[in-house]
């Protein structure tokens, strides 16, 4: 696990003067994000929210998923805006102080068919702006062995999944508080490490009544 320190603000009070802390859980296909977030969502108190993956919402709802460059660009623009609006909704409601995001806005760079500067120009943003949105980025690595292809929305084979995992790592390069969760022979060990990383990224006041499940 690699961990670089960053100053983060926010607490789990509902005062509007406290900034909402956004934490990204990312990684390539088959890395275990869904399982980890499912466990984590049952640990959290009312001051913490878990956002669903924008791409899954769009594709499950019938957004065209084609391999042409125009279709891939359209999909990533849509995913970016849905991600931003999901985050903004919770920030503006001011009911939570910490948001755990299933992927973040820069994940789209890994899927963008073309130069990264085109991604930023078409979306009207910069790498610095998007990096600055998130307090911590927790990256679960895609397994080299034992890749799970059961998710019906997952179209990548094992080799493609590992390549995407590397591109996602590059997309988030430069974030000052990034944690990599490596694979282990026992997935529960990886999940436990990821949960510990999530809890460590929370403001102290958000850790009340949280307990990480223990496994053999």
C-alpha positions as CSV (number, residue, x, y, z in Angstrom):
1,X,0.0,0.0,0.0
2,X,1.3,3.4,-0.9
3,X,0.1,6.4,1.1
4,X,1.1,10.1,0.5
5,X,0.0,12.6,3.1
6,X,-2.4,15.5,2.4
7,X,-4.2,18.0,4.5
8,X,-7.9,17.4,4.4
9,X,-10.8,19.5,5.8
10,X,-14.3,18.9,6.8
11,X,-16.1,17.1,9.6
12,X,-19.4,15.3,10.0
13,X,-21.4,18.1,11.5
14,X,-24.0,19.6,9.3
15,X,-22.8,23.2,9.6
16,X,-22.5,24.9,6.2
17,X,-19.1,26.3,7.1
18,X,-17.6,22.8,7.1
19,X,-16.5,21.7,3.7
20,X,-17.8,18.4,2.5
21,X,-14.9,15.9,2.1
22,X,-15.0,13.7,-1.1
23,X,-13.1,10.4,-1.1
24,X,-12.7,8.4,-4.4
25,X,-12.7,4.6,-4.5
26,X,-11.3,3.7,-7.9
27,X,-9.5,0.9,-9.7
28,X,-9.7,-1.3,-12.8
29,X,-12.5,-3.7,-13.6
30,X,-12.7,-6.7,-11.2
31,X,-10.7,-4.9,-8.4
32,X,-13.5,-5.4,-5.8
33,X,-14.8,-1.8,-5.5
34,X,-18.4,-2.9,-5.4
35,X,-17.9,-5.5,-2.7
36,X,-15.8,-3.1,-0.6
37,X,-18.4,-0.3,-0.9
38,X,-21.2,-2.6,-0.1
39,X,-19.5,-3.6,3.2
40,X,-18.5,0.0,3.9
41,X,-22.0,1.4,3.4
42,X,-23.2,-0.7,6.3
43,X,-20.5,0.7,8.6
44,X,-21.1,4.4,8.0
45,X,-23.2,6.7,10.1
46,X,-25.7,9.3,8.9
47,X,-22.9,11.9,8.2
48,X,-21.4,9.8,5.4
49,X,-22.9,9.0,2.0
50,X,-21.9,6.5,-0.7
51,X,-22.4,7.6,-4.3
52,X,-23.2,4.9,-7.0
53,X,-21.0,4.6,-10.0
54,X,-22.2,7.1,-12.7
55,X,-21.2,4.8,-15.6
56,X,-23.3,1.9,-14.2
57,X,-26.3,4.2,-13.8
58,X,-26.0,5.4,-17.4
59,X,-25.3,2.0,-19.1
60,X,-27.8,0.1,-17.0
61,X,-30.4,2.8,-18.0
62,X,-29.7,2.2,-21.7
63,X,-27.1,4.8,-22.7
64,X,-25.5,3.6,-26.0
65,X,-22.3,1.6,-25.3
66,X,-20.5,1.5,-28.7
67,X,-16.9,1.2,-29.6
68,X,-16.6,4.1,-32.0
69,X,-14.6,7.1,-30.9
70,X,-17.7,9.5,-31.1
71,X,-19.7,7.0,-28.9
72,X,-16.9,6.7,-26.4
73,X,-16.5,10.4,-26.1
74,X,-20.2,10.9,-25.7
75,X,-20.3,8.3,-23.0
76,X,-17.4,9.8,-21.0
77,X,-18.9,13.3,-21.3
78,X,-22.2,12.0,-19.9
79,X,-20.5,10.0,-17.1
80,X,-18.5,13.1,-16.1
81,X,-21.6,15.3,-15.9
82,X,-23.6,12.7,-14.0
83,X,-20.7,12.2,-11.6
84,X,-20.4,16.0,-11.0
85,X,-24.2,16.4,-10.5
86,X,-24.3,13.4,-8.0
87,X,-21.6,15.0,-6.0
88,X,-23.2,18.5,-6.2
89,X,-26.6,17.2,-5.1
90,X,-25.2,15.9,-1.8
91,X,-23.0,18.9,-1.3
92,X,-25.8,21.4,-1.8
93,X,-28.2,19.4,0.4
94,X,-25.7,19.9,3.2
95,X,-26.9,16.7,5.0
96,X,-23.6,14.9,5.0
97,X,-20.0,15.9,5.6
98,X,-18.2,13.1,3.8
99,X,-19.0,11.5,0.4
100,X,-17.5,8.2,-0.7
101,X,-17.5,8.2,-4.5
102,X,-17.5,5.0,-6.6
103,X,-15.0,6.4,-9.1
104,X,-14.4,10.1,-9.7
105,X,-14.3,12.6,-12.6
106,X,-10.8,11.8,-13.7
107,X,-11.5,8.1,-14.2
108,X,-12.9,9.1,-17.6
109,X,-9.4,9.9,-18.8
110,X,-8.7,6.1,-18.8
111,X,-11.5,5.5,-21.3
112,X,-11.2,8.7,-23.4
113,X,-10.2,7.9,-27.1
114,X,-7.7,10.7,-27.7
115,X,-5.4,13.1,-26.1
116,X,-6.1,14.1,-22.5
117,X,-6.1,17.8,-23.4
118,X,-9.2,17.1,-25.5
119,X,-10.9,15.5,-22.5
120,X,-10.4,18.7,-20.4
121,X,-11.2,21.1,-23.2
122,X,-14.5,19.4,-24.1
123,X,-15.5,19.2,-20.4
124,X,-14.4,22.8,-19.6
125,X,-12.1,21.8,-16.8
126,X,-8.5,21.1,-15.9
127,X,-6.6,18.3,-14.2
128,X,-5.8,20.6,-11.3
129,X,-9.5,21.4,-10.7
130,X,-10.5,17.8,-10.8
131,X,-7.7,16.6,-8.6
132,X,-8.6,19.3,-6.1
133,X,-12.2,18.1,-5.8
134,X,-11.2,15.0,-3.8
135,X,-9.4,14.8,-0.5
136,X,-8.2,11.2,-0.9
137,X,-8.0,8.7,-3.8
138,X,-8.1,5.0,-2.9
139,X,-7.1,2.8,-5.8
140,X,-7.9,-1.0,-5.7
141,X,-5.7,-2.8,-8.1
142,X,-7.1,-5.2,-10.7
143,X,-6.0,-8.8,-10.0
144,X,-3.4,-10.4,-12.3
145,X,-4.9,-13.8,-11.5
146,X,-8.5,-14.6,-10.6
147,X,-10.2,-11.8,-12.6
148,X,-14.0,-11.9,-12.1
149,X,-15.9,-11.4,-15.3
150,X,-19.4,-12.1,-13.9
151,X,-20.6,-8.5,-13.8
152,X,-23.0,-8.2,-16.8
153,X,-21.9,-4.5,-17.3
154,X,-18.2,-5.6,-17.4
155,X,-17.1,-6.1,-21.0
156,X,-13.3,-6.2,-20.6
157,X,-11.3,-9.4,-20.6
158,X,-8.5,-9.9,-18.0
159,X,-5.8,-8.3,-20.1
160,X,-8.0,-5.3,-21.0
161,X,-8.9,-4.9,-17.4
162,X,-5.3,-4.7,-16.2
163,X,-4.5,-2.2,-19.0
164,X,-7.4,0.0,-17.8
165,X,-6.2,-0.3,-14.2
166,X,-2.8,1.2,-15.3
167,X,-4.5,4.0,-17.3
168,X,-6.7,4.8,-14.3
169,X,-3.5,5.0,-12.2
170,X,-2.0,7.5,-14.7
171,X,-5.2,9.5,-14.8
172,X,-5.0,10.2,-11.1
173,X,-1.2,10.8,-11.2
174,X,-0.3,13.9,-9.2
175,X,-2.9,13.6,-6.5
176,X,-1.2,14.3,-3.2
177,X,-3.2,11.8,-1.1
178,X,-3.4,8.6,-3.1
179,X,-3.5,5.1,-1.6
180,X,-3.0,1.9,-3.6
181,X,-4.5,-1.3,-2.3
182,X,-2.7,-4.3,-3.7
183,X,-4.1,-7.7,-4.3
184,X,-3.9,-10.5,-1.8
185,X,-4.5,-14.3,-2.1
186,X,-7.5,-13.8,0.2
187,X,-9.9,-11.1,-1.0
188,X,-11.1,-10.4,2.5
189,X,-7.6,-9.2,3.4
190,X,-7.7,-6.8,0.5
191,X,-11.2,-5.6,1.5
192,X,-10.0,-5.1,5.1
193,X,-7.1,-3.0,3.9
194,X,-9.4,-1.0,1.7
195,X,-11.8,-0.4,4.6
196,X,-9.0,0.7,6.9
197,X,-7.9,3.2,4.2
198,X,-11.4,4.6,3.9
199,X,-11.7,5.0,7.6
200,X,-8.3,6.6,7.9
201,X,-9.4,9.2,5.2
202,X,-12.5,10.2,7.2
203,X,-12.5,13.3,9.5
204,X,-12.2,12.3,13.1
205,X,-15.8,13.3,13.8
206,X,-17.1,11.0,11.1
207,X,-15.5,7.9,12.7
208,X,-18.0,7.8,15.6
209,X,-19.7,4.4,15.9
210,X,-17.7,2.9,13.0
211,X,-16.3,-0.6,13.3
212,X,-14.4,-2.5,10.7
213,X,-15.4,-6.1,10.4
214,X,-12.7,-8.6,11.3
215,X,-12.0,-11.7,9.3
216,X,-9.6,-14.6,10.0
